[in-house]
Amino acid sequence: MSFFDVAARLQDYDFDSFFNSVTKEQIEYILSKDTLSKEDFMCLLSPAAEDYIEVMAQKAHKIAINNFGRSVTLYTPIYIANYCVNKCAYCGYNVENDVHRKKLTMEEIEKEAQAIYASGLRHIILLTGESRFHSPVSYIKDAVKLLKKYFSSICIEIYPLEENEYRELIEAGVDSLTIYQETYNMKKYDEIHLAGPKKNYRYRVETPERAARAGVRGMGVGALYGLDSWRKEAYFSGLHARYIQDMFPYMEISMSVPRIRPHAGSFTDIKDVTDKNLVQIMLAFKIFLKRSGINVTTRESAELRDNLIPLGVTKISAGVSTEVGGHSCKTEDQGEKQFEISDKRSVGEIREMLKSNGYCPVMKDWEYV
């Protein structure tokens, strides 16, 4: 059994009826509890819970302080290639999009590393498009070995691998993995992944389990909000995180709530996810998954990110570029960006924002040995 089986059983569940049946009395009782059931978690994603956002925020803040204090880890992405063989309707890297493709050489990767290192950051997330031809595991492994000279923590957000391949990258220096299912709705998933290896829902949703068996230390899972009903996607995301925590108790889980941003291509079938919806999702995650971190990316505005910090944020990106070579290459040499970012503040500006709000910006909290 894997999480695929859990997701498959829920595909025909009448979520709308459940969400609309939740009462205010249920929400009040749930918020008085210390430990939540899966049904309690679903209730916190309902329309009835919208009237209790402030109470949820107070509870989430207390949980966050008790488990993480006032520390927030800073990181930035490093895009090393944007070649992709998938035809995903919502992604700027779609193989059919007319974008500038680029793959960094080891020398260019080192320049990127030096530019990021100079900012004070010691945590990075390495990204590629999905092309085993252009970005084989051997290329990613060489990049990781090089990057270990500069960074104490390397997370990867790449195409799904086999268990032995994850083990190879872990031995090279990778300590964590981020992989979004995009949507847990199997029908919608098939509709928006038109061609390519990513079309295999089961292989992707079981990826975290393969990486965990290989020995990865940290994991980020979830959905890309805007592809389907946010209430359902948030519920599946929370279930997925709990499943991994139950199967691999040592795992450090981090939840994100990324919303679709403008990108190359013409995908327009986007479900609305308001700022209030995003906050409700985050709060429900924090109350249900007490020891899980919350990561807020530069997909969101500077003002919103600042206001989200007290609600349980433990990781935040800074000095971000979504272009290949975007930290050090000249503009004309950069590969096309994956999506437009909203918060363009530097690492220094994010550090000062955290300090001014009474939080401790952490540049390094992990050492791979």
Secondary structure, 3 states (H helix, E strand, C coil): CCHHHHHHHCCCCCHHHHHHHCCHHHHHHHCCCCCCCHHHHHHCCCHHHHHHHHHHHHHHHHHHHHHHCCEEEEEEEEECECCCCCEECCCCCCCCCCCCCCECCHHHHHHHHHHHHHCCCCEEEEECCCCCCCCCHHHHHHHHHHHCCCCCEEEEECCCCCHHHHHHHHHHCCCEEEEEEECCCHHHHHHHEEECHHHCHHHHHCHHHHHHHHCCCEEEEEECECCCCHHHHHHHHHHHHHHHHHHCCCCEEEEECCECCCCCCCCCCCCCCCHHHHHHHHHHHHHHCCCCEEEECCCCCHHHHHHHHHHCCCEEECCCCCCECCCCCCHHHCCCCCCCCCCCCCHHHHHHHHHHCCCEEECCCCCCC
